[in-house]
Amino acid sequence: MRRSAMAVMLAGLLTALPVAAGEITLDGEPVQGALVTGTLTPGNGALEVDGRPVQIAGDGRFVFGLDRDADERTELVAEWPDGERLRRALDVASRDYEIQRIDGLPPSKVTPSEEDLQRIRREAAMVREARRRDDPRTDFTGEWRWPLHGTITGVYGSQRILNGEPRRPHYGIDIAAPSGTPVVAPADGVVTLVHEDMFFSGGTLLLDHGHGVSSAFLHLSAIHVAEGERVRQGETIAEVGATGRVTGAHLDWRMNWFDRRVDPSSLVPPMPGS
């Protein structure tokens, strides 16, 4: 049976239609300290950010981080199975950072001994290993919440001067609260590290949110979850403390994309009452 002239013409038109080009769509603006999410369309492609492979979810979603001192330009390169490539350069907005002076710290916490340095290196290696995780979970998507409400006493990126000596910048958000105040999960995640007493950070807890995104909660007095445990947003995971290198009780909440340190405050609404 021969096809009708209309069917032949329609088939020809469909064949002549161009294949949609691959696209990269970003949510939010690239700025130093940002956690940038986006979508690759179609989602069966591969993506690199500054030459680093980025995991793509089944629906095309991806995430990458820009650290405190990110260069003014970052490059995304996508490639699809048919050989199509898309290169996209992003201008990264710079930020101005505060200078924060903290006095009254024990001298041993500012200038550790050789024995303490060895301990610090061991603990840092544990944290680096936990942050290498690259799960396919997409817990980083959706709305985030503060792990507790309180007075913000330290902000991301600030240059710290400890006992009068310039030191590394601060990479977290410090929230003052009494010891024992509950700390909740800001998003779904899996517990990847629990340590009762690290040299600098005291009671330390890491949550993995998928695709290399992780949260760290420092100076805790108690931890209520175990490594490997799946937690849900809003679930109590720990309690505020004054452990490690501190001058008072508070939570230091930090976030990473692998080894890039990002600003947790960029993911949550303003602190209530601030």
Backbone as CSV, one residue per row, in Angstrom:
resi,resn,N_x,N_y,N_z,CA_x,CA_y,CA_z,C_x,C_y,C_z
1,MET,0.850,-1.183,0.000,0.000,0.000,0.000,0.889,1.238,0.000
2,ARG,0.632,2.131,-0.970,1.440,3.330,-1.109,0.972,4.393,-0.129
3,ARG,1.974,5.150,0.457,1.621,6.234,1.363,0.996,7.386,0.586
4,SER,0.145,8.149,1.240,-0.483,9.290,0.595,0.553,10.384,0.384
5,ALA,0.256,11.323,-0.511,1.163,12.435,-0.778,1.362,13.279,0.469
6,MET,0.317,13.439,1.289,0.419,14.211,2.520,1.397,13.555,3.486
7,ALA,1.344,12.222,3.629,2.245,11.510,4.540,3.688,11.646,4.084
8,VAL,3.903,11.563,2.765,5.264,11.700,2.235,5.806,13.107,2.529
9,MET,4.954,14.130,2.304,5.382,15.501,2.543,5.685,15.730,4.022
10,LEU,4.854,15.173,4.946,5.059,15.342,6.371,6.360,14.679,6.813
11,ALA,6.616,13.491,6.265,7.854,12.798,6.617,9.065,13.607,6.179
12,GLY,8.953,14.242,5.015,10.057,15.058,4.533,10.303,16.268,5.418
13,LEU,9.205,16.882,5.878,9.342,18.047,6.751,10.001,17.683,8.077
14,LEU,9.581,16.535,8.651,10.148,16.106,9.921,11.637,15.824,9.781
15,THR,12.027,15.216,8.660,13.434,14.915,8.434,14.253,16.193,8.316
16,ALA,13.629,17.233,7.750,14.349,18.475,7.506,14.490,19.336,8.757
17,LEU,13.702,19.034,9.828,13.774,19.864,11.021,15.143,19.714,11.678
18,PRO,15.770,20.820,12.103,17.083,20.730,12.744,16.980,20.102,14.127
19,VAL,18.011,19.367,14.527,18.066,18.791,15.860,18.390,19.912,16.859
20,ALA,17.652,19.945,17.970,17.863,21.004,18.950,19.279,20.938,19.499
21,ALA,19.936,22.092,19.573,21.304,22.138,20.079,21.307,21.930,21.587
22,GLY,22.413,21.349,22.087,22.551,21.179,23.516,22.663,22.525,24.215
23,GLU,22.194,22.588,25.452,22.194,23.842,26.191,22.689,23.633,27.615
24,ILE,23.238,24.682,28.190,23.599,24.733,29.602,22.804,25.870,30.226
25,THR,21.974,25.549,31.203,21.185,26.555,31.910,21.649,26.625,33.344
26,LEU,21.931,27.829,33.836,22.394,28.016,35.207,21.338,28.697,36.053
27,ASP,21.287,28.311,37.343,20.418,28.961,38.319,21.280,29.870,39.187
28,GLY,20.981,31.148,39.218,21.755,32.074,40.030,22.956,32.618,39.294
29,GLU,23.656,33.521,39.959,24.780,34.217,39.355,26.103,33.644,39.853
30,PRO,27.094,33.505,38.963,28.418,33.053,39.408,29.143,34.157,40.169
31,VAL,29.402,33.921,41.426,30.082,34.888,42.286,30.999,34.102,43.217
32,GLN,32.073,34.698,43.661,32.985,34.012,44.571,32.215,33.476,45.776
33,GLY,32.450,32.204,46.098,31.790,31.565,47.225,30.452,30.937,46.905
34,ALA,29.998,31.002,45.650,28.666,30.500,45.303,28.681,29.003,45.028
35,LEU,27.564,28.357,45.357,27.282,26.994,44.913,26.319,27.126,43.745
36,VAL,26.776,26.796,42.558,26.019,27.048,41.331,25.364,25.757,40.866
37,THR,24.061,25.783,40.676,23.343,24.638,40.118,22.906,24.969,38.699
38,GLY,22.635,23.920,37.940,22.227,24.134,36.558,21.672,22.864,35.951
39,THR,21.329,22.969,34.674,20.771,21.830,33.935,21.447,21.731,32.576
40,LEU,21.818,20.511,32.229,22.381,20.220,30.910,21.279,19.586,30.080
41,THR,21.007,20.160,28.890,19.941,19.669,28.010,20.510,19.334,26.632
42,PRO,20.298,18.105,26.122,19.741,16.951,26.844,20.719,16.453,27.901
43,GLY,20.208,15.663,28.846,20.986,15.290,30.010,21.944,14.140,29.820
44,ASN,22.111,13.653,28.597,23.008,12.514,28.373,24.412,12.956,27.972
45,GLY,24.710,14.224,28.199,26.034,14.720,27.847,27.000,14.635,29.007
46,ALA,28.225,15.092,28.765,29.265,15.173,29.792,29.625,16.635,29.980
47,LEU,30.073,16.976,31.178,30.362,18.370,31.490,31.648,18.460,32.296
48,GLU,32.446,19.468,31.977,33.632,19.788,32.763,33.577,21.251,33.183
49,VAL,34.021,21.529,34.396,34.152,22.892,34.892,35.626,23.127,35.186
50,ASP,36.236,24.040,34.435,37.673,24.301,34.563,38.478,23.011,34.442
51,GLY,38.045,22.151,33.516,38.751,20.906,33.250,38.427,19.775,34.202
52,ARG,37.523,20.003,35.133,37.171,18.983,36.127,35.820,18.367,35.771
53,PRO,35.745,17.029,35.630,34.461,16.396,35.293,33.414,16.646,36.369
54,VAL,32.190,16.903,35.922,31.067,17.170,36.823,29.998,16.121,36.585
55,GLN,29.493,15.544,37.666,28.457,14.522,37.542,27.141,15.142,37.068
56,ILE,26.458,14.433,36.162,25.164,14.876,35.629,24.092,13.914,36.114
57,ALA,23.031,14.417,36.756,21.925,13.572,37.195,21.102,13.126,35.997
58,GLY,20.225,12.147,36.214,19.411,11.620,35.123,18.540,12.656,34.462
59,ASP,18.133,13.681,35.224,17.291,14.737,34.659,18.110,15.915,34.146
60,GLY,19.440,15.744,34.098,20.305,16.791,33.557,20.835,17.772,34.573
61,ARG,20.460,17.657,35.838,20.908,18.617,36.841,22.374,18.386,37.229
62,PHE,23.045,19.475,37.564,24.430,19.401,38.008,24.689,20.536,38.997
63,VAL,25.865,20.491,39.634,26.240,21.519,40.596,27.753,21.653,40.597
64,PHE,28.231,22.869,40.849,29.656,23.076,41.062,29.830,24.276,41.988
65,GLY,31.015,24.373,42.597,31.272,25.441,43.547,32.351,26.389,43.071
66,LEU,32.239,27.629,43.507,33.257,28.654,43.278,33.788,29.074,44.641
67,ASP,35.095,28.924,44.850,35.616,29.179,46.181,35.822,30.673,46.453
68,ARG,36.323,30.971,47.649,36.448,32.350,48.121,37.242,33.231,47.172
69,ASP,38.315,32.697,46.613,39.193,33.482,45.756,39.154,33.000,44.305
70,ALA,37.980,32.564,43.857,37.834,32.070,42.488,38.299,33.118,41.478
71,ASP,38.910,32.643,40.388,39.347,33.541,39.324,38.165,34.276,38.714
72,GLU,38.454,35.363,38.018,37.390,36.181,37.429,36.689,35.494,36.265
73,ARG,37.227,34.392,35.794,36.616,33.668,34.680,36.655,32.169,34.964
74,THR,35.522,31.473,34.773,35.486,30.014,34.870,34.865,29.480,33.584
75,GLU,35.277,28.281,33.185,34.864,27.761,31.880,34.133,26.427,32.016
76,LEU,32.992,26.336,31.338,32.213,25.110,31.265,32.315,24.548,29.854
77,VAL,32.589,23.257,29.745,32.656,22.586,28.452,31.756,21.358,28.502
78,ALA,30.743,21.335,27.628,29.819,20.206,27.544,30.031,19.465,26.229
79,GLU,29.836,18.152,26.270,29.952,17.345,25.059,28.884,16.261,25.092
80,TRP,28.225,16.051,23.944,27.172,15.053,23.830,27.638,13.879,22.974
81,PRO,26.945,12.728,23.058,27.379,11.527,22.336,27.509,11.709,20.826
82,ASP,26.758,12.654,20.257,26.849,12.858,18.815,28.047,13.715,18.412
83,GLY,28.870,14.092,19.385,30.062,14.881,19.087,29.876,16.376,19.240
84,GLU,28.655,16.824,19.462,28.424,18.263,19.643,29.117,18.740,20.917
85,ARG,29.777,19.886,20.840,30.464,20.464,21.990,29.987,21.902,22.189
86,LEU,29.928,22.292,23.441,29.535,23.652,23.786,30.497,24.159,24.844
87,ARG,31.130,25.287,24.559,32.059,25.900,25.493,31.445,27.215,25.964
88,ARG,31.403,27.396,27.291,30.777,28.593,27.831,31.674,29.184,28.914
89,ALA,32.067,30.436,28.734,32.899,31.132,29.717,32.007,31.990,30.605
90,LEU,32.230,31.915,31.911,31.433,32.676,32.865,32.301,33.726,33.547
91,ASP,31.793,34.931,33.642,32.457,35.971,34.424,32.044,35.803,35.877
92,VAL,33.030,35.674,36.752,32.771,35.450,38.170,32.900,36.775,38.917
93,ALA,31.833,37.171,39.581,31.840,38.433,40.334,32.695,38.281,41.594
94,SER,33.495,39.293,41.890,34.344,39.263,43.076,33.573,39.793,44.278
95,ARG,34.079,39.519,45.477,33.468,39.974,46.719,34.493,40.674,47.591
96,ASP,34.004,41.555,48.439,34.842,42.164,49.464,34.609,41.415,50.773
97,TYR,35.696,41.143,51.502,35.595,40.357,52.723,35.989,41.181,53.945
98,GLU,35.356,40.855,55.053,35.614,41.555,56.298,36.950,41.115,56.905
99,ILE,37.437,41.901,57.827,38.572,41.520,58.661,38.034,41.307,60.078
100,GLN,38.309,40.143,60.649,37.797,39.809,61.971,38.962,39.532,62.917
101,ARG,38.969,40.221,64.043,40.021,40.044,65.049,39.460,39.237,66.221
102,ILE,40.199,38.187,66.585,39.801,37.346,67.712,40.976,37.245,68.661
103,ASP,40.774,37.697,69.882,41.827,37.658,70.900,41.402,36.740,72.046
104,GLY,42.370,36.388,72.872,42.082,35.564,74.043,42.146,34.079,73.796
105,LEU,42.644,33.652,72.611,42.780,32.222,72.333,44.016,31.674,73.034
106,PRO,43.978,30.414,73.494,45.185,29.805,74.064,46.306,29.806,73.026
107,PRO,47.514,30.203,73.397,48.626,30.243,72.425,48.839,28.928,71.693
108,SER,48.598,27.792,72.357,48.808,26.491,71.717,47.824,26.256,70.580
109,LYS,46.664,26.941,70.603,45.687,26.795,69.530,46.002,27.698,68.350
110,VAL,46.850,28.697,68.562,47.240,29.600,67.475,48.547,29.126,66.833
111,THR,49.482,28.681,67.663,50.764,28.166,67.165,50.967,26.768,67.742
112,PRO,50.443,25.725,67.067,50.502,24.369,67.602,51.933,23.826,67.658
113,SER,52.143,22.881,68.567,53.422,22.189,68.662,53.573,21.206,67.505
114,GLU,54.767,20.640,67.339,54.988,19.665,66.270,54.088,18.449,66.467
115,GLU,53.929,18.014,67.702,53.039,16.882,67.974,51.604,17.211,67.578
116,ASP,51.170,18.416,67.930,49.822,18.830,67.548,49.686,18.955,66.040
117,LEU,50.738,19.416,65.363,50.686,19.525,63.902,50.482,18.167,63.255
118,GLN,51.119,17.145,63.794,50.920,15.799,63.251,49.470,15.361,63.421
119,ARG,48.908,15.661,64.572,47.493,15.347,64.793,46.605,16.126,63.828
120,ILE,46.904,17.402,63.637,46.121,18.238,62.726,46.151,17.667,61.311
121,ARG,47.319,17.219,60.868,47.437,16.656,59.519,46.599,15.383,59.379
122,ARG,46.617,14.523,60.394,45.821,13.291,60.354,44.329,13.621,60.268
123,GLU,43.912,14.578,61.066,42.492,14.933,61.073,42.085,15.594,59.762
124,ALA,42.964,16.429,59.204,42.668,17.068,57.916,42.538,16.036,56.812
125,ALA,43.356,14.977,56.870,43.276,13.913,55.859,41.942,13.188,55.943
126,MET,41.420,12.984,57.156,40.116,12.347,57.328,39.015,13.195,56.691
127,VAL,39.097,14.498,56.892,38.084,15.396,56.335,38.182,15.413,54.809
128,ARG,39.396,15.487,54.267,39.570,15.486,52.804,38.988,14.215,52.190
129,GLU,39.225,13.079,52.837,38.712,11.813,52.316,37.186,11.814,52.280
130,ALA,36.558,12.321,53.339,35.090,12.372,53.371,34.548,13.278,52.275
131,ARG,35.292,14.344,51.959,34.806,15.305,50.962,35.052,14.862,49.529
132,ARG,35.753,13.760,49.328,35.966,13.241,47.963,34.735,12.503,47.436
133,ARG,33.813,12.192,48.295,32.633,11.405,47.929,31.853,12.100,46.809
134,ASP,31.371,11.297,45.855,30.648,11.856,44.694,29.409,11.014,44.417
135,ASP,28.486,10.994,45.372,27.266,10.200,45.258,26.321,10.772,44.200
136,PRO,25.509,9.902,43.569,24.533,10.389,42.581,23.309,11.052,43.205
137,ARG,23.189,11.001,44.541,22.043,11.656,45.180,22.022,13.159,44.871
138,THR,20.820,13.717,44.811,20.684,15.156,44.526,20.010,15.863,45.710
139,ASP,20.498,15.570,46.909,19.946,16.208,48.107,20.220,17.708,48.137
140,PHE,21.178,18.172,47.341,21.529,19.599,47.331,20.468,20.449,46.654
141,THR,19.534,19.843,45.928,18.486,20.618,45.256,17.370,20.956,46.243
142,GLY,16.579,21.934,45.906,15.464,22.318,46.770,15.860,23.401,47.760
143,GLU,14.946,23.710,48.662,15.149,24.772,49.645,16.048,24.289,50.789
144,TRP,16.923,25.178,51.254,17.771,24.898,52.408,17.252,25.673,53.615
145,ARG,17.641,25.232,54.807,17.248,25.930,56.030,18.475,26.099,56.919
146,TRP,18.393,27.063,57.837,19.465,27.242,58.804,19.517,26.038,59.745
147,PRO,20.712,25.594,60.146,20.800,24.484,61.094,20.380,24.868,62.507
148,LEU,20.349,26.161,62.805,19.783,26.704,64.038,19.650,28.206,63.862
149,HIS,18.877,28.832,64.722,18.716,30.289,64.694,19.491,30.898,65.854
150,GLY,20.188,31.994,65.573,20.969,32.664,66.596,21.652,33.886,66.020
151,THR,22.538,34.459,66.795,23.269,35.642,66.364,24.477,35.234,65.541
152,ILE,24.605,35.815,64.350,25.754,35.519,63.497,26.946,36.340,63.984
153,THR,28.010,35.650,64.384,29.190,36.319,64.934,30.413,36.201,64.025
154,GLY,30.314,35.421,62.971,31.415,35.280,62.020,30.853,34.923,60.663
155,VAL,31.425,35.509,59.608,30.889,35.292,58.266,31.944,34.661,57.358
156,TYR,31.444,34.083,56.284,32.295,33.416,55.298,33.278,34.398,54.663
157,GLY,34.512,33.936,54.529,35.508,34.682,53.774,36.285,35.711,54.550
158,SER,35.888,35.987,55.790,36.557,37.055,56.537,38.014,36.685,56.830
159,GLN,38.891,37.677,56.692,40.302,37.482,57.035,40.437,37.532,58.544
160,ARG,41.005,36.485,59.147,41.074,36.417,60.600,42.454,36.795,61.122
161,ILE,42.430,37.580,62.184,43.648,37.939,62.910,43.487,37.390,64.323
162,LEU,44.244,36.339,64.635,44.108,35.629,65.895,45.214,36.043,66.856
163,ASN,44.816,36.539,68.001,45.797,37.030,68.991,46.805,37.971,68.336
164,GLY,46.328,38.784,67.407,47.176,39.774,66.754,47.953,39.275,65.551
165,GLU,47.810,37.971,65.195,48.561,37.405,64.073,47.627,37.063,62.913
166,PRO,47.925,37.533,61.682,47.097,37.183,60.528,47.128,35.679,60.278
167,ARG,45.945,35.091,60.043,45.827,33.658,59.796,44.938,33.423,58.576
168,ARG,44.642,32.159,58.326,43.813,31.819,57.167,42.421,32.436,57.288
169,PRO,41.773,32.686,56.151,40.406,33.215,56.208,39.460,32.230,56.889
170,HIS,38.346,32.748,57.332,37.288,31.918,57.915,36.376,31.466,56.784
171,TYR,36.059,30.172,56.748,35.288,29.635,55.631,33.870,29.225,56.010
172,GLY,33.419,29.599,57.193,32.083,29.197,57.604,31.249,30.359,58.096
173,ILE,30.081,30.012,58.642,29.185,30.959,59.285,29.130,30.587,60.757
174,ASP,29.535,31.500,61.640,29.484,31.267,63.083,28.145,31.762,63.620
175,ILE,27.455,30.878,64.352,26.153,31.220,64.930,26.243,31.000,66.433
176,ALA,26.177,32.064,67.211,26.274,31.963,68.658,24.984,31.395,69.238
177,ALA,25.132,30.441,70.162,23.992,29.832,70.855,24.531,29.095,72.071
178,PRO,23.720,28.907,73.099,24.181,28.204,74.300,24.550,26.752,73.993
179,SER,25.522,26.223,74.727,25.853,24.811,74.598,24.607,23.966,74.845
180,GLY,24.439,22.949,74.029,23.276,22.081,74.135,22.142,22.442,73.203
181,THR,22.230,23.610,72.532,21.193,23.988,71.561,21.172,22.988,70.416
182,PRO,19.985,22.465,70.042,19.930,21.476,68.962,20.387,22.058,67.623
183,VAL,21.092,21.235,66.858,21.508,21.555,65.493,20.780,20.591,64.571
184,VAL,20.097,21.113,63.549,19.333,20.257,62.642,19.977,20.237,61.264
185,ALA,19.645,19.221,60.491,20.177,19.093,59.137,19.574,20.176,58.243
186,PRO,20.403,20.969,57.555,19.878,22.022,56.681,19.285,21.469,55.386
187,ALA,19.624,20.230,55.060,19.100,19.547,53.881,19.282,18.054,54.115
188,ASP,18.649,17.234,53.294,18.858,15.792,53.387,20.328,15.468,53.159
189,GLY,20.778,14.343,53.696,22.167,13.960,53.482,22.507,12.631,54.107
190,VAL,23.762,12.241,53.946,24.311,11.028,54.543,25.509,11.420,55.393
191,VAL,25.586,10.898,56.603,26.689,11.207,57.507,27.960,10.512,57.016
192,THR,29.002,11.294,56.763,30.252,10.728,56.253,31.402,10.803,57.248
193,LEU,31.267,11.617,58.292,32.337,11.713,59.282,31.765,12.175,60.619
194,VAL,32.147,11.449,61.665,31.829,11.845,63.041,33.120,11.762,63.839
195,HIS,33.496,12.861,64.477,34.693,12.885,65.318,34.374,13.689,66.567
196,GLU,34.653,13.121,67.724,34.274,13.760,68.979,35.167,14.932,69.365
197,ASP,36.431,14.941,68.879,37.338,15.982,69.367,38.507,16.193,68.419
198,MET,38.315,17.015,67.401,39.412,17.413,66.531,40.121,18.630,67.131
199,PHE,41.394,18.812,66.784,42.212,19.842,67.408,41.597,21.231,67.260
200,PHE,41.297,21.616,66.032,40.736,22.942,65.796,39.221,22.976,65.952
201,SER,38.531,21.966,65.419,37.069,22.029,65.296,36.321,21.273,66.381
202,GLY,37.021,20.618,67.315,36.344,19.914,68.387,35.413,18.839,67.853
203,GLY,34.204,18.759,68.443,33.209,17.818,67.930,32.825,18.185,66.506
204,THR,33.048,17.249,65.578,32.936,17.554,64.144,32.039,16.533,63.450
205,LEU,31.156,17.030,62.597,30.211,16.195,61.861,30.163,16.658,60.413
206,LEU,30.240,15.713,59.465,30.110,16.026,58.039,28.901,15.307,57.458
207,LEU,28.126,16.043,56.662,26.993,15.498,55.920,27.263,15.643,54.439
208,ASP,27.034,14.570,53.682,27.178,14.618,52.230,25.801,14.792,51.606
209,HIS,25.675,15.763,50.678,24.398,16.070,50.034,24.359,15.652,48.564
210,GLY,25.356,14.879,48.131,25.383,14.404,46.751,26.193,15.288,45.832
211,HIS,26.776,14.671,44.784,27.518,15.385,43.741,28.683,16.205,44.303
212,GLY,29.251,15.776,45.432,30.396,16.481,45.999,30.061,17.617,46.934
213,VAL,28.777,17.867,47.167,28.359,18.943,48.074,28.290,18.394,49.499
214,SER,28.946,19.052,50.434,28.932,18.586,51.816,28.831,19.761,52.780
215,SER,28.276,19.463,53.966,28.208,20.419,55.066,29.077,19.915,56.201
216,ALA,29.711,20.841,56.926,30.461,20.507,58.124,29.910,21.320,59.292
217,PHE,29.813,20.678,60.456,29.295,21.318,61.662,30.362,21.154,62.739
218,LEU,30.876,22.271,63.249,32.063,22.248,64.101,31.774,22.751,65.517
219,HIS,32.650,22.349,66.440,32.640,22.777,67.857,31.461,22.197,68.621
220,LEU,30.983,21.025,68.220,29.791,20.419,68.810,30.083,19.828,70.191
221,SER,29.069,19.876,71.049,29.191,19.247,72.368,28.652,17.826,72.364
222,ALA,27.774,17.511,71.407,27.218,16.163,71.287,26.807,15.934,69.839
223,ILE,26.924,14.680,69.391,26.542,14.290,68.032,25.570,13.124,68.145
224,HIS,24.418,13.223,67.478,23.340,12.250,67.646,23.152,11.329,66.444
225,VAL,24.084,11.322,65.506,23.982,10.453,64.338,25.297,9.703,64.174
226,ALA,25.267,8.649,63.356,26.446,7.812,63.151,26.841,7.828,61.686
227,GLU,28.102,7.541,61.419,28.589,7.498,60.035,27.781,6.484,59.225
228,GLY,27.407,6.879,58.011,26.606,6.036,57.137,25.116,6.235,57.286
229,GLU,24.682,6.985,58.293,23.256,7.190,58.543,22.675,8.205,57.578
230,ARG,21.470,7.917,57.093,20.730,8.831,56.224,19.886,9.748,57.094
231,VAL,19.994,11.057,56.897,19.225,12.009,57.694,18.373,12.870,56.778
232,ARG,17.306,13.388,57.339,16.380,14.234,56.599,16.473,15.674,57.076
233,GLN,16.124,16.587,56.200,16.140,18.004,56.550,15.295,18.251,57.790
234,GLY,15.848,19.029,58.739,15.124,19.350,59.957,15.342,18.377,61.083
235,GLU,15.969,17.235,60.821,16.235,16.242,61.865,17.370,16.727,62.756
236,THR,17.220,16.567,64.070,18.282,16.945,64.998,19.467,16.008,64.837
237,ILE,20.644,16.593,64.589,21.834,15.787,64.335,22.921,15.989,65.385
238,ALA,22.862,17.106,66.130,23.939,17.416,67.073,23.497,18.523,68.015
239,GLU,24.444,18.951,68.876,24.198,20.051,69.798,25.368,21.028,69.758
240,VAL,25.060,22.305,69.893,26.079,23.353,69.935,27.015,23.112,71.118
241,GLY,28.300,23.449,70.934,29.262,23.318,72.014,30.317,24.406,71.954
242,ALA,31.362,24.212,72.732,32.500,25.144,72.771,33.787,24.331,72.743
243,THR,33.837,23.325,71.862,34.983,22.426,71.775,35.927,22.885,70.669
244,GLY,37.204,22.499,70.775,38.189,22.910,69.777,38.690,24.314,70.040
245,ARG,39.072,25.023,68.961,39.609,26.382,69.090,38.463,27.387,69.069
246,VAL,38.005,27.771,70.227,36.875,28.696,70.347,37.099,29.634,71.535
247,THR,36.312,30.696,71.571,36.282,31.576,72.738,34.919,31.543,73.406
248,GLY,33.981,30.784,72.849,32.644,30.672,73.423,31.810,29.699,72.622
249,ALA,30.661,29.341,73.162,29.783,28.365,72.511,29.191,28.927,71.224
250,HIS,29.302,28.173,70.155,28.701,28.551,68.882,28.793,27.378,67.902
251,LEU,28.047,27.472,66.819,28.156,26.520,65.711,28.889,27.198,64.566
252,ASP,29.871,26.503,64.024,30.532,26.933,62.791,30.042,25.995,61.690
253,TRP,29.213,26.541,60.784,28.636,25.755,59.687,29.406,26.083,58.416
254,ARG,29.978,25.039,57.806,30.746,25.217,56.582,30.192,24.338,55.471
255,MET,30.499,24.724,54.213,30.070,23.915,53.079,31.179,23.844,52.031
256,ASN,31.197,22.720,51.346,32.191,22.489,50.299,31.542,21.902,49.061
257,TRP,32.172,22.156,47.914,31.998,21.324,46.724,33.367,20.682,46.506
258,PHE,33.496,19.417,46.912,34.790,18.737,46.977,35.761,19.595,47.794
259,ASP,36.855,20.067,47.189,37.822,20.852,47.957,37.582,22.356,47.859
260,ARG,36.540,22.758,47.157,36.222,24.184,47.052,35.267,24.580,48.167
261,ARG,35.655,25.591,48.926,34.850,26.043,50.060,33.854,27.099,49.597
262,VAL,32.573,26.870,49.878,31.523,27.784,49.428,30.803,28.372,50.629
263,ASP,30.002,29.398,50.374,29.348,30.184,51.414,27.970,29.611,51.739
264,PRO,27.783,29.028,52.933,26.462,28.470,53.272,25.349,29.507,53.250
265,SER,25.660,30.751,53.584,24.605,31.770,53.671,23.992,32.084,52.314
266,SER,24.663,31.679,51.226,24.114,31.929,49.895,22.946,30.998,49.578
267,LEU,22.720,29.972,50.409,21.674,28.986,50.136,20.432,29.159,50.994
268,VAL,20.504,30.015,52.005,19.392,30.144,52.962,18.869,31.571,52.974
269,PRO,17.626,31.767,53.440,17.096,33.130,53.570,17.817,33.854,54.705
270,PRO,17.605,35.164,54.843,18.233,35.888,55.937,17.895,35.244,57.293
271,MET,18.856,35.305,58.206,18.635,34.760,59.546,17.472,35.497,60.210
272,PRO,16.469,34.774,60.723,15.353,35.449,61.408,15.853,36.332,62.541
273,GLY,15.359,37.557,62.572,15.727,38.491,63.631,17.019,39.220,63.416
274,SER,17.685,38.941,62.271,18.966,39.614,62.036,18.744,41.044,61.587
